[in-house]
Amino acid sequence: MNTWTEGKTKTFIRLLSPSKEKGVATLRLKNEMWNYFPRANKVIKIPPSMMMGSWMGSDFTNDDLVKEFTLLDDYRYEFTHPEDARPDLLYIALTPKEGLPVVWGKIIAAVREDDYIPLWDRYYDERGRLMRVIQFKDIKSFDGRRIPSVMEVIPQDKKDQKTVLRYLKAEFNIPIPEDVFSLRNLRTKD
């Protein structure tokens, strides 16, 4: 897939393969999201009731794409120290602010202390049950930045299942034409 992002509010994704999914596209503008399905030639707006549904059959949710940056606004942060803590990592507990409609009861994140590169996030429900783990692996340099090149989403309620996202190329701070983030572009064939 090809992905373009601008700031915290715009994302455009177009699937390139497998051939059965080629051309499927997703557009996110702020908290709204649309999917385009070329076989049916239909653009579908994702309603709030479907935000926790699977994105394109993966272990990512639609909410992951739309709300990924609201963690900064919707959660309180504090350092924590789990029993299995490593001395070279920082652990951050994210707990939701009062009165907000958030999905996760708690998130624990582990980042490397020397460069703050994330290694994993653990997502818990409101009862404290671990629901999924996101692992960040294979740190590489892209366009002068070191980032994890592999992200694995591992649902804890589905044995032996995960979704793996592997970055092959990444460019930063490049100009993106404004029409990339448009409903019209959903139907464009790249």
N, C-alpha and C positions, 0 to 999 in steps of 0.2 A: 504494500500500500504506500501511497504518497500522502504525507500530512503537512499542512501548513498551519502555523499558529501565529497570532499577533496579540501581544499583551496577554492579559488574563481572560479576555472575553470572546475571542474569535478562534475557531478551529474549523478546518476543512479537511476531510479525509476521503480519498478515493481508493477503492480496492483495485488492484491490478491482477491478482490471481487468488484462488484458482479460477480457471476460465468460467466456471459456472457463476461466480460472484463478480467477475470483472465488470467494472463500471458502477457498482454499488457505491453510493457516496453518502457522507454525513456532513451536515453543516451545523455548527453551534454558534449562536450569537447571544452573548450574555447567558441568560438562563433558559433560552429556547433552543430547540433541536429539531432537525428534519432529517429524514432518510430518503434517498432516491433509489428506486429499484428499476433498473433498465428493462428487464424482461417484461414487466407490467407497465413500463413508462409512467410510473406514479411517484409523486413526492408525498410523503406522509409526515405530518407534524407529530412528534412524540408527545402525548399528553402526560401530565404529571403522574397519573396512575400507572404509567408504564416505565417510569424512571428507574425503578429497581430491576427492571427486566434485563435480560442478557443483550449486550450489544453484539449484533451480527453472529449470534450463536456462541460467543466466547464467554469466558468467566469474568470479563469486564462488564459492568452495568452501564446503561445509558447515563445514570447519575454520575459515574466516574468521569465521563467526558464533560458533563455540564458543570458539576460542582467541584471539580478538582481543586480549584483555587479558593473556594469558600472556607476551606479549612483554616485559612488565616483569620477569617472574620468570625466563624461560628464556634471555634474551640478555644479553650484556655490551655496554655502550655506550661509545663513544669518539668524539671529534670527528675528522673526516677532512677532507681538502681535495682534491677531485677536480680533474682538469686543467681542466675547464670551469667551475670555481667562480665564482659571482658574489659580489661583496663584501658584498651586503646579505642573504645567506643563511647559515645555519648548516647544516653537513652532519654527520650522525650515522651512524656505522657500527655496525650491530647484528650481533654474531657470537654463535652459540649457545654456551651453557655446555657443558662437557664432560659426556658421558654422558647427555644428554637426547634423547629421540626427537622432534626438531624437523624441520620440513619444509624450511626454507630454510637454505642454507649461509651466506648473508649478506644483509642488507638495508641499503640506503643510503637515508636519509631527508633531505629538504631542507625546512627551515622558515625562515620569515621571521625575521630577527634582532630586529626591533623588537617583534613581538607573538607570536612562536612559532607562528603559524598555518602548518600544513603546506602544502606546494606539491606534493610528489610523494614517492613511495616506489618504490624499485627492488628487486625480489626476484631473488636469484641462487640457482641450485642449488649443490650441494656441489662441483661442478667449476668454479664461477665464471661459468657462463653466465647471462645475463640472461633470466629466464623471464616476467616480467610487470612492468608499470609501473602504479601507481595515481596518477592526477593529481587534485589538489584545486583546484577553480576557482570563480570567481564568488563572491567573499566578500561575504556579506550579514549584516545584523543581524537576529537572531531572538531575541525575548524578552530583549533587552538584551545578547546575546552575538554577537560577530562570528565567523562560522564559514564555511568553504567550503560553498556551496549545491549544488555539483556534484562528484560523484566519478566518475571514469572508470577502469574496470579494463581494461587493454589487455594481452591475452596476446601474448607475443612470437613464439609458434609458430603463430599463426593470422592470416594476412594480412587486413588490412582488417576486423578484428572487435574489438568492445569492448562493454562493458556500462556504461551510464550511469545513475547514480542521482542524481536531482535532488530536493532538499528544497524543498517548497513552504511548509511551516510547521514550526516547532519550538518546543516549550515546555520549560522546564527547572524543576526543583525543584517539580513539582506532585505532589500525592498520587495514587498509583495503587492502586486496590483490590487486595488480595493475590490475589483469585481470577482476576485477569487472567493471572497466571503459573501456570496450572493446566492439567492434561490435559483437564479438563472444558471449559475455555474454548476449546480447539481446535475443538470441534464446534459452538460457539455461532455463530449467524448474527448479524453486526453490522448 
